[in-house]
């Protein structure tokens, strides 16, 4: 995102949705790094994975007992 005003609006919207009130210096830092973070997140979207379901790396419950391990 090359538009700083739009980056500021996006960061403000995300902070508002999360219910976070940060000092102006921290908001400024987030606005400055937003373009890099957005590009990194966008790079994770690859065509090969679009139709796939997320893989579970573990089972939250023991299937034998039904309780957490």
C-alpha positions in Angstrom: 0.0 0.0 0.0 1.7 3.1 -1.2 -0.9 5.6 0.1 0.0 6.6 3.7 -3.5 8.0 4.3 -5.1 4.7 3.3 -2.6 2.7 5.4 -3.5 4.9 8.4 -7.2 4.3 7.9 -6.6 0.6 7.6 -4.5 0.4 10.8 -7.0 2.6 12.6 -9.8 0.3 11.6 -7.9 -2.8 12.7 -7.1 -1.3 16.1 -10.7 -0.2 16.5 -12.0 -3.6 15.7 -9.6 -5.1 18.2 -10.6 -2.5 20.8 -7.0 -1.2 21.2 -6.1 2.4 21.9 -2.4 2.9 21.3 -0.1 5.9 21.8 0.3 7.9 18.6 4.0 6.8 18.3 3.0 3.2 18.2 0.2 3.8 15.6 2.8 5.7 13.5 5.1 2.7 13.7 2.3 0.3 12.6 1.4 2.6 9.7 5.0 2.7 8.5 5.3 -1.1 8.6 1.8 -1.9 7.3 2.9 -2.0 3.6 5.6 -4.6 4.3 3.3 -6.7 6.5 0.5 -6.6 3.9 2.9 -7.7 1.2 4.2 -10.6 3.3 0.7 -11.7 4.1 -0.3 -11.5 0.4 2.7 -13.6 -0.6 1.3 -16.5 1.4 -1.7 -16.7 -1.0 -0.6 -19.1 -3.6 -2.8 -20.6 -6.3 -2.0 -24.2 -5.3 -3.4 -23.8 -1.9 -6.7 -22.0 -2.7 -8.9 -25.1 -2.8 -7.2 -26.9 0.1 -8.4 -27.2 3.7 -6.1 -26.3 6.6 -4.2 -29.3 8.0 -4.4 -30.0 11.7 -1.0 -30.7 13.2 -2.5 -32.2 16.4 -5.7 -33.4 17.9 -7.0 -31.2 20.6 -8.8 -34.1 22.3 -7.8 -37.7 22.8 -10.2 -39.7 20.7 -10.1 -42.6 23.2 -11.3 -40.6 26.2 -12.7 -37.4 24.6 -10.6 -35.3 27.0 -7.7 -32.9 26.2 -4.3 -34.5 26.2 
